[in-house]
């Protein structure tokens, strides 16, 4: 069968590439065409556009590149219709993908599936109307989304979380010791605290300098920054001293050897919990009081971290906007270090969270459901004709 996939960022490229591998295992004749990245290209098929041509973030960058965005969107619509796949699989990236879904639904009979559902439960809940109208099946990687979508009369499938797969695979194939890790990276023998300050320069600029200021009062630990792909070491050196180390391409290795972590919001918070590393979630923004006000009155959810959202309660402390101060960071870090008052309860909550997420195999379960659904759809069309 022919599969057309659309992703718009690096995480989508990763998850879509794993889905493609699983689809090939279920359908040896799978033929892929996609808007995606290098990981998807490595699986095979035809890449039409790289996701980097789509990935504009923030109001001003989007405004400046509107012509390019609309040109890519128009091309994508025509390319899907021209290729006539057996299914269109959209991966997250709702601003772009829901527009494509609307067009394809209106002009074709191509089934439209969504893998990694849009996070409309956080904001833009009105998009449920578009999803119910244009998306035939939705596959979720977050368990609490099932109740949310069903409350709107839209049944979805929870297939598990691909982060569980990634962490489980890493831990199953990596038995590195702490001594091996510090020796390989030229570190000392002090316990390690990981600093995950984000993947974009603005995030790193806003968060890392405050993290570094906060950890100066903990000389018995060494602090190691997880370097983001594509960010040069010199950029980090503006904000850290010679006593702070950076490791690139080793985030999982770093987490596996850390006793605690300071983490910006995002997938990294969930990955940190899967490694059972106590953490403080921190995300600084300018105009913090205004952002905190908007968060309380616009966002539909109480939390920003995946850990707390999945647990349905505050497992990890979230220091966001005007709450992200050096003094708050110091106080919360002290609570989660060995001997700290919140550490053991957080680890117990992690265990409950891991049980809720379920076993590895998200990509495989999604692929099995997709292929079975398409075969059933094809049989139905054949019988009708």
Phi and psi in degrees as a GROMACS rama.xvg file:
@    title "Ramachandran Plot"
@    xaxis  label "Phi"
@    yaxis  label "Psi"
@TYPE xy
-104.43  126.643  UNK-2
-120.451  124.318  UNK-3
-109.066  121.281  UNK-4
-117.954  145.863  UNK-5
-131.712  120.661  UNK-6
-126.512  161.035  UNK-7
-129.703  8.01022  UNK-8
-159.772  173.479  UNK-9
-62.3687  -42.0698  UNK-10
-64.8543  -36.1272  UNK-11
-65.0275  -37.8408  UNK-12
-60.595  -43.3833  UNK-13
-63.0425  -52.521  UNK-14
-68.4969  -37.069  UNK-15
-67.9851  -36.2351  UNK-16
-64.7168  -39.2639  UNK-17
-68.4565  -36.8555  UNK-18
-64.2198  -41.3779  UNK-19
-61.8016  -41.6144  UNK-20
-59.9046  -43.1858  UNK-21
-68.7134  -36.2411  UNK-22
-63.5319  -39.4084  UNK-23
-64.5798  -34.8524  UNK-24
-67.1514  -31.3513  UNK-25
-91.1745  -21.0087  UNK-26
-139.819  90.5743  UNK-27
-58.5092  -20.0205  UNK-28
-98.8215  15.8122  UNK-29
-58.0981  132.927  UNK-30
-122.03  121.891  UNK-31
-110.523  140.623  UNK-32
-136.907  139.146  UNK-33
-161.268  154.339  UNK-34
-93.8985  112.371  UNK-35
-165.605  -152.488  UNK-36
-130.234  -164.417  UNK-37
-65.8585  -35.4888  UNK-38
-67.149  -38.3767  UNK-39
-68.1934  -39.4214  UNK-40
-61.4677  -35.2391  UNK-41
-66.3903  -25.6851  UNK-42
-74.9136  -35.6788  UNK-43
127.4  168.121  UNK-44
103.688  -166.279  UNK-45
-113.267  117.826  UNK-46
-87.9409  121.565  UNK-47
-85.7646  -43.8112  UNK-48
-143.35  148.797  UNK-49
-83.4874  142.547  UNK-50
-59.7686  -23.5474  UNK-51
-64.1629  -21.4284  UNK-52
-76.36  -9.80021  UNK-53
-111.329  -21.9906  UNK-54
-84.0636  75.3764  UNK-55
-104.056  126.136  UNK-56
-121.064  141.146  UNK-57
96.0724  152.067  UNK-58
-61.3327  -48.4235  UNK-59
-67.3243  -49.5201  UNK-60
-57.295  -39.9392  UNK-61
-64.6094  -43.6886  UNK-62
-61.1098  -41.3439  UNK-63
-70.3271  -23.0354  UNK-64
-114.785  22.5369  UNK-65
-57.1242  -41.2144  UNK-66
-62.2684  -43.0146  UNK-67
-65.604  -42.1563  UNK-68
-61.4379  -46.843  UNK-69
-67.0341  -35.2256  UNK-70
-65.4301  -43.4208  UNK-71
-64.5998  -38.4039  UNK-72
-65.2147  -44.7479  UNK-73
-62.9478  -42.4439  UNK-74
-63.0536  -42.6323  UNK-75
-61.2962  -45.5728  UNK-76
-55.7921  -49.532  UNK-77
-68.0101  -34.3964  UNK-78
-68.687  -40.7404  UNK-79
-61.9838  -48.6073  UNK-80
-63.2324  -40.0825  UNK-81
-66.8719  -40.1129  UNK-82
-78.2867  -23.8486  UNK-83
50.706  64.7298  UNK-84
-70.9516  164.754  UNK-85
-74.4992  -20.854  UNK-86
-159.774  146.401  UNK-87
-105.868  121.917  UNK-88
-111.387  115.27  UNK-89
-98.2362  138.817  UNK-90
-122.67  106.989  UNK-91
50.5666  -141.909  UNK-92
47.7633  57.0283  UNK-93
-66.7896  -32.9865  UNK-94
-56.4008  -38.5774  UNK-95
-87.8006  -49.8112  UNK-96
-66.9571  -35.0009  UNK-97
-69.7728  -28.3359  UNK-98
-67.9689  -41.0418  UNK-99
-64.153  -43.5379  UNK-100
-60.0895  -42.8176  UNK-101
-60.3828  -44.8956  UNK-102
-66.7073  -47.9438  UNK-103
-64.3059  -40.1888  UNK-104
-63.2482  -38.3767  UNK-105
-72.6945  -31.2956  UNK-106
-110.096  -6.29032  UNK-107
-141.938  178.305  UNK-108
-112.27  20.283  UNK-109
-68.7649  126.558  UNK-110
-62.5936  140.719  UNK-111
-119.436  117.953  UNK-112
-114.792  148.061  UNK-113
-120.248  123.555  UNK-114
-111.56  126.991  UNK-115
70.1101  87.4236  UNK-116
-67.1548  152.1  UNK-117
-60.9505  142.459  UNK-118
-86.2334  57.8145  UNK-119
-73.245  -11.3449  UNK-120
-70.1129  -17.9975  UNK-121
-85.6126  -44.8022  UNK-122
-164.969  169.163  UNK-123
60.5832  44.7812  UNK-124
-61.9772  -23.1204  UNK-125
-60.4574  -18.088  UNK-126
-66.5619  -10.6913  UNK-127
-58.0086  -32.0173  UNK-128
-61.9095  -43.6199  UNK-129
-65.3644  -41.5661  UNK-130
-64.6375  -46.1956  UNK-131
-62.7521  -33.1503  UNK-132
-78.9519  -38.4377  UNK-133
-111.353  -18.2373  UNK-134
-107.901  124.995  UNK-135
-79.6063  -39.1759  UNK-136
-144.457  145.73  UNK-137
-129.101  131.287  UNK-138
-115.203  118.547  UNK-139
-101.208  149.108  UNK-140
-112.768  6.15884  UNK-141
-124.771  119.291  UNK-142
-60.5715  -33.5717  UNK-143
-71.1512  -15.0793  UNK-144
-67.7065  -25.3408  UNK-145
-58.8586  -51.196  UNK-146
-65.0723  -37.7683  UNK-147
-60.5538  -52.1917  UNK-148
-68.3113  -37.485  UNK-149
-67.3364  -28.4904  UNK-150
-65.4187  -20.7694  UNK-151
-97.612  10.3449  UNK-152
75.0776  26.2099  UNK-153
-125.925  105.692  UNK-154
-73.5732  137.953  UNK-155
-132.003  168.35  UNK-156
-110.2  123.927  UNK-157
-88.5556  121.506  UNK-158
-108.99  0.480986  UNK-159
104.246  172.058  UNK-160
-110.738  126.637  UNK-161
-63.8488  -20.3335  UNK-162
-64.7621  -34.486  UNK-163
-60.7908  -42.7241  UNK-164
-61.0949  -48.6716  UNK-165
-63.5966  -45.6815  UNK-166
-69.0996  -41.8469  UNK-167
-61.5985  -43.1272  UNK-168
-63.0616  -43.4361  UNK-169
-62.0699  -48.388  UNK-170
-67.5906  -30.802  UNK-171
-73.0937  -20.6939  UNK-172
-114.003  9.36783  UNK-173
-135.351  112.248  UNK-174
-115.609  30.1873  UNK-175
-61.2847  138.886  UNK-176
-89.176  165.418  UNK-177
-59.9101  -41.7258  UNK-178
-61.7287  -40.8567  UNK-179
-61.9054  -44.0281  UNK-180
-64.8278  -48.5986  UNK-181
-68.4168  -34.5889  UNK-182
-65.8027  -42.5358  UNK-183
-66.431  -25.8549  UNK-184
-110.846  9.58219  UNK-185
65.1782  35.9444  UNK-186
-98.0069  170.239  UNK-187
-85.9994  -177.216  UNK-188
-95.7283  11.276  UNK-189
-70.3561  152.233  UNK-190
-57.7117  145.777  UNK-191
-99.8544  135.474  UNK-192
-115.713  125.229  UNK-193
-85.721  141.293  UNK-194
-116.887  109.687  UNK-195
-110.152  96.2507  UNK-196
-98.4115  13.8333  UNK-197
107.652  175.149  UNK-198
-114.429  -8.03497  UNK-199
-112.412  151.495  UNK-200
-58.4833  -40.8097  UNK-201
-65.1392  -40.4022  UNK-202
-60.7569  -46.8105  UNK-203
-62.9512  -44.949  UNK-204
-58.8826  -44.7792  UNK-205
-73.8443  -36.7179  UNK-206
-95.7259  -41.3216  UNK-207
-65.524  -40.7009  UNK-208
-61.6432  -36.8968  UNK-209
-73.1094  -37.8542  UNK-210
-59.3402  -46.8897  UNK-211
-62.7565  -40.0811  UNK-212
-63.7811  -37.92  UNK-213
-70.8777  -33.3003  UNK-214
-85.8986  -1.63377  UNK-215
-62.5078  -22.4452  UNK-216
-88.1824  12.1391  UNK-217
-127.014  66.3101  UNK-218
-67.89  -15.5695  UNK-219
-79.5773  -3.88863  UNK-220
-118.541  156.907  UNK-221
-109.195  142.512  UNK-222
-113.289  127.594  UNK-223
-124.768  125.926  UNK-224
-87.772  134.119  UNK-225
-85.6155  106.261  UNK-226
-69.8097  135.246  UNK-227
-84.1794  147.137  UNK-228
-59.1261  136.225  UNK-229
84.7945  -3.90085  UNK-230
-102.523  121.765  UNK-231
-72.7336  147.854  UNK-232
-55.4076  -34.1673  UNK-233
-62.0764  -29.5053  UNK-234
-65.8162  -42.6826  UNK-235
-65.7747  -36.0061  UNK-236
-64.3265  -15.5587  UNK-237
-66.6476  -24.8273  UNK-238
-114.589  -10.8984  UNK-239
-122.745  158.051  UNK-240
-94.6625  179.631  UNK-241
-67.1731  -18.2294  UNK-242
-88.064  2.0009  UNK-243
-112.078  132.34  UNK-244
-101.552  160.594  UNK-245
-127.648  137.777  UNK-246
-124.536  136.239  UNK-247
-108.846  141.703  UNK-248
65.5885  24.3996  UNK-249
-136.098  29.5938  UNK-250
-58.3055  -44.3336  UNK-251
-67.1695  -40.2299  UNK-252
-61.6016  -40.9521  UNK-253
-64.7093  -47.5299  UNK-254
-62.4612  -38.3255  UNK-255
-61.3754  -26.1593  UNK-256
-106.874  7.81986  UNK-257
-97.895  149.049  UNK-258
-94.4241  -16.6867  UNK-259
-164.439  170.98  UNK-260
-153.358  148.741  UNK-261
-108.747  123.577  UNK-262
-134.125  131.59  UNK-263
-73.3487  157.469  UNK-264
-64.4777  153.109  UNK-265
136.616  -166.645  UNK-266
-58.1546  -29.9835  UNK-267
-59.3107  -30.6194  UNK-268
-65.443  -38.7955  UNK-269
-70.4676  -43.3424  UNK-270
-60.9054  -39.8813  UNK-271
-61.7799  -40.7166  UNK-272
-67.2889  -35.0082  UNK-273
-67.8677  -25.9284  UNK-274
-85.7317  0.950653  UNK-275
57.6485  45.93  UNK-276
-106.75  114.783  UNK-277
-56.2252  141.029  UNK-278
-143.191  158.034  UNK-279
-115.099  127.153  UNK-280
-89.7951  126.274  UNK-281
-139.58  132.633  UNK-282
-147.482  104.128  UNK-283
-84.7845  141.197  UNK-284
-137.098  151.001  UNK-285
-67.0429  160.759  UNK-286
52.2591  50.0612  UNK-287
-56.174  -41.5542  UNK-288
-64.3815  -40.0526  UNK-289
-65.7658  -43.9182  UNK-290
-62.6495  -41.3981  UNK-291
-62.9927  -39.6009  UNK-292
-63.0929  -46.9826  UNK-293
-64.2229  -37.5937  UNK-294
-61.2326  -42.8434  UNK-295
-68.1564  -30.3997  UNK-296
-106.429  -10.9358  UNK-297
-113.944  -46.2144  UNK-298
-66.2493  142.154  UNK-299
-90.4838  -1.70436  UNK-300
-121.283  155.66  UNK-301
-80.2109  -23.4799  UNK-302
-125.219  162.769  UNK-303
-112.762  -19.2503  UNK-304
-88.9751  143.001  UNK-305
-62.119  -32.4957  UNK-306
-58.1089  -52.1105  UNK-307
-70.3933  -36.0507  UNK-308
-63.2052  -43.4814  UNK-309
-69.9896  -41.4347  UNK-310
-71.2798  -24.8159  UNK-311
74.6734  16.89  UNK-312
-159.82  171.694  UNK-313
-80.5907  101.187  UNK-314
-90.1898  -45.45  UNK-315
-114.874  143.844  UNK-316
-71.5628  134.706  UNK-317
-109.975  113.973  UNK-318
-103.909  101.796  UNK-319
-124.636  143.677  UNK-320
55.3762  -119.411  UNK-321
-73.8161  -9.2719  UNK-322
-82.8197  -12.7071  UNK-323
-87.4246  84.4851  UNK-324
-120.631  159.8  UNK-325
-61.0727  -43.1894  UNK-326
-64.8155  -40.2258  UNK-327
-65.1624  -40.0635  UNK-328
-60.995  -45.8906  UNK-329
-58.0351  -47.6775  UNK-330
-63.2653  -43.4397  UNK-331
-74.8841  -35.2917  UNK-332
-62.7614  -42.478  UNK-333
-57.4887  -35.1221  UNK-334
-71.0391  -22.2108  UNK-335
-108.491  -5.37506  UNK-336
-71.4975  162.902  UNK-337
-49.3972  127.071  UNK-338
91.1266  -8.53083  UNK-339
-72.6562  155.152  UNK-340
-69.8865  -20.1253  UNK-341
-105.084  -6.50719  UNK-342
-63.2358  -53.4778  UNK-343
-66.8265  -39.4758  UNK-344
-64.4632  -38.1241  UNK-345
-63.652  -42.1253  UNK-346
-64.3044  -38.362  UNK-347
-65.1538  -39.6021  UNK-348
-66.3718  -35.8644  UNK-349
-58.4551  -42.7932  UNK-350
-61.4654  -40.522  UNK-351
-65.3845  -39.9043  UNK-352
-62.1259  -45.0706  UNK-353
-62.0239  -37.5474  UNK-354
-65.9527  -39.599  UNK-355
-64.824  -40.204  UNK-356
-65.8501  -29.3239  UNK-357
89.7875  -175.011  UNK-358
-76.757  161.775  UNK-359
-61.1907  162.684  UNK-360
118.749  21.8532  UNK-361
-59.1693  -47.7358  UNK-362
-62.529  -41.6118  UNK-363
-65.4951  -42.8896  UNK-364
-65.1964  -41.7972  UNK-365
-62.9937  -44.3325  UNK-366
-63.0044  -42.282  UNK-367
-60.583  -43.8804  UNK-368
-67.0843  -39.2916  UNK-369
-64.3263  -50.2334  UNK-370
-64.1843  -44.2265  UNK-371
-61.8892  -40.0412  UNK-372
-66.397  -40.2076  UNK-373
-67.8018  -39.4699  UNK-374
-63.6241  -42.8611  UNK-375
-63.893  -42.0604  UNK-376
-62.2305  -43.6715  UNK-377
-63.7818  -41.6392  UNK-378
-63.3252  -39.1083  UNK-379
-65.449  -40.6164  UNK-380
-65.6084  -41.3899  UNK-381
-63.0106  -42.5447  UNK-382
-65.9647  -38.6736  UNK-383
-65.7963  -37.1821  UNK-384
